[in-house]
């Protein structure tokens, strides 16, 4: 389970800062659901500064999809697996979502163990393609 290191409110939205895979990320909760900002920060102070500078003007729509990744559930219910954030779906107990934090790729499937297997397969394919490319032109 992920634990926030800082919480603050802006308008009627709540924002939390999390340390995830060596960087800091901002998650937000509003009337439209849960969101994770696509940008990562080097320290928590940079998160807070960015939030106050960028979000103070956005009372109408603080979570535009170009900048915020919509999540299926509260980030505190998540776990990290191979740089993927894995969350159970908020309303469908059979579905699970995974978000690859560096690339923002998303997977949805039934069952957490099935998600782990899909992520393992993707990692194996990535490793195999790197090996085959390293042999090209040698």
C-alpha positions, 0 to 999 in steps of 0.5 A, a space after each residue: 500500500 502506498 502512503 502519502 507524505 504530504 496532503 493539501 487542499 485547493 478549492 474543493 479538491 484534495 491533493 497528496 504527494 507520494 514517493 513512487 519509484 524514487 520520484 515524487 508524484 501528485 495525486 488528486 481527488 475531486 468530484 470526477 474521481 481520482 487522478 495522478 499527475 503525469 509529471 514526476 518531481 525530484 522533491 516534495 517541495 517542487 510538487 507543492 510549488 508546482 501545485 500552487 503555481 499551476 492549480 490555483 487558476 484552475 477552479 473549473 477543471 483542475 484535472 485536464 486529461 492531457 496532464 492528469 492520468 485518471 485512476 480507477 481507484 484511490 492511489 492508497 489502495 495501490 501497490 507497485 510491481 515492476 514500476 507499475 502502479 496496480 489498483 483494484 477497480 473502485 466499482 467492479 471487484 473483478 477488474 484490476 488496472 495497472 499504470 506504467 508510471 514512466 510511459 503512462 501505458 495502462 492495462 485492465 484485466 480480471 484478477 491481480 495475478 493475471 495483471 502480474 503475468 501480463 506485466 512479466 510477459 511485457 518485461 520478457 518481451 522488452 528484454 528479448 527485443 533488447 537482446 536481439 537488437 544488440 546483436 544487429 550489426 555486430 
